């Protein structure tokens, strides 16, 4: 890993620039100085910049670094799963320059002091920007609201109970109403736990064949529909953390058409895999919400392409052998994804289902805007959180070589094309491949 | 068809009926026919598994299946060890894989596994060096039950092809139903499933079966009526409101049986809940094959063990 001298400008030359917000793709170069983009121009593709260190991108893409709105990290409390440091190492290899850490840690990030701890630890150990999403309810138990105002003041960018839904509609209503006062986005995992019941995968023919209890799409749709009513009632900014099925898309479309302040995310897993990938009980493909059918997957991809779904997340969730080397019903849900999200997304670009600028927007500008972060842009004066990305570079996913402490990747052994060759965070090169 | 003595089973394990071809299923049934004779002799002994070690690993209590496998192994000359791993000892921390590794180190030749979770037997089979037979995993498969049912039907009807079989009851939670409908359809039977909507699994119509909620309609023209056990915890409000209501609509009594063909035969994998899914007089009546199923169980399990043993090194 090369650490450049921060005082000396860095010139990314001979690049293909992707500005995700405008969708502009053009040859050019970027000049980075003092942690920010000093200049960006077509002439910088080949020009020589006096006194600047030159990084020849050889025609590779330069785009904003990715912002991952949903990563589970084990620190504090479960550092054997992932530390802020190890998550950041996986992040830079995958092109992620900002991580929004989920509050489901031990202790839960439901107190301003814990927000402060995470921010300080991240400052001292992480290669990327890490900002916590604080808990929406104390202990993520879904009963009493947290100190949303103080959490925001401490540096939390959103409130959420992470992978847990707030079941009680009255609690949810009050949380939304209260969060609105601070214009704090509320991120929710819309899933009715009673309809989930003992379910462990998508309900349907394939679950029946495997003899596994199913989770109906209605478990998600009912909760999302409820939330839309509560947003209508309160006017709060609401983000559905993950949607997985066609039913949810209809609900979102209606809500957006009605002008509700609603956004939605989807995990890279749900865009690139379906229930059949579970095969013979592969526990790394047990996710929450579950992988659905191929028609759902295609509908989700289309929804991202048209902007109905705003954000793509890694839903990075490290689980070690103790929680995954069990039967499918008993194992914990979740998959790691920081290092593979962009390459997996390239499958959709190659299939002609989504444009590369839109893919990058859904992984950078859109989540940055949602979290109120000034990043995810390619413009003069913007923070120099950047990636250099070769969309054609082939590679094989070898779990042993992934940086995450846990190896539960659903892309175990998969062939990928597209690799991040350099990652800059605040103008510093924090990762270089080759 | 080749003689049973030449039959070669093409798999290392028997994890389910799914994936078995019709000739393989028929090969196992033909071999089982031979084993019936052994069990009816005075000296119920063969030497096909002499020197072999068979471990019965049951994570879920079972009297009949475990003893059936035990007898089958012993009649073939194997040394049989029963291991009942109660839920509590698993909860002490040993995972399924740890248990598998421990047993594997004892160098068994065959492990028979029953587990309360679907896929557990597949998982275990990947971790051991010997053959594994699925004796029931969650709501997934129970292949030897389906084989013994097929054998019982064939011996009584002379064929399976073209018969109409109605499987009735708790289809959703039943591994017996899954294995049976795959097996019977592979052998050319028409299959209907019948139960209340709460006990029918999603996507069951995609199995190529006819789906009924009205038992009387389902029973029309039936050659075989296969009843399934309803677990106690599902009887009182969770899936069906009560035992009397369930019996009224889905219990097989004489009156409902009269809707089926006059020569229809009644089956049940056991253990039965008399007065819940089946009336006593039907269970014990002239049309019942329930006791014969138990006998065929030993024969089929002998056939499976012998078929697997033929594939073993020095077998």
Boltz contact constraints between the chains, C-beta under 6 A:
constraints:
  - contact:
      token1: [A, 203]
      token2: [B, 202]
      max_distance: 6.0
  - contact:
      token1: [A, 204]
      token2: [B, 202]
      max_distance: 6.0
  - contact:
      token1: [A, 204]
      token2: [B, 203]
      max_distance: 6.0
  - contact:
      token1: [A, 205]
      token2: [B, 203]
      max_distance: 6.0
  - contact:
      token1: [A, 205]
      token2: [B, 206]
      max_distance: 6.0
  - contact:
      token1: [A, 208]
      token2: [B, 201]
      max_distance: 6.0
  - contact:
      token1: [A, 208]
      token2: [B, 203]
      max_distance: 6.0
  - contact:
      token1: [A, 210]
      token2: [B, 118]
      max_distance: 6.0
  - contact:
      token1: [A, 211]
      token2: [B, 118]
      max_distance: 6.0
  - contact:
      token1: [A, 211]
      token2: [B, 138]
      max_distance: 6.0
  - contact:
      token1: [A, 211]
      token2: [B, 139]
      max_distance: 6.0
  - contact:
      token1: [A, 211]
      token2: [B, 140]
      max_distance: 6.0
  - contact:
      token1: [A, 212]
      token2: [B, 118]
      max_distance: 6.0
  - contact:
      token1: [A, 214]
      token2: [B, 202]
      max_distance: 6.0
  - contact:
      token1: [A, 280]
      token2: [B, 122]
      max_distance: 6.0
  - contact:
      token1: [A, 281]
      token2: [B, 119]
      max_distance: 6.0
  - contact:
      token1: [A, 281]
      token2: [B, 122]
      max_distance: 6.0
  - contact:
      token1: [A, 325]
      token2: [B, 97]
      max_distance: 6.0
  - contact:
      token1: [A, 327]
      token2: [B, 117]
      max_distance: 6.0
  - contact:
      token1: [A, 327]
      token2: [B, 119]
      max_distance: 6.0
  - contact:
      token1: [A, 327]
      token2: [B, 120]
      max_distance: 6.0
  - contact:
      token1: [A, 328]
      token2: [B, 119]
      max_distance: 6.0
  - contact:
      token1: [A, 329]
      token2: [B, 117]
      max_distance: 6.0
